[in-house]
Amino acid sequence: MEENEITKFSLGEFLRQKREGLEISYSDLSQEIQIPIKYIKSLEEESYGIFGAKIYAKSFENHYGSA
């Protein structure tokens, strides 16, 4: 990939690739950011229905993104 090439990922794909690139397991990430694994997986799969309200999903995204 060239330096100026822009690659577009969905948010879930971006989060998953970053986690895997850093070789962080779901379990380790869950402990670090205090979010249950089922929610981390839901964010990566972009299955937001589990969160009930949009604000919860956004809050979890912010915690995940700051890890």
Secondary structure, 3 states (H helix, E strand, C coil): CCCCCCCCCCHHHHHHHHHHHCCCCHHHHHHHHCCCHHHHHHHHHCCHHHHCCHHHHHHHHHHHHHC
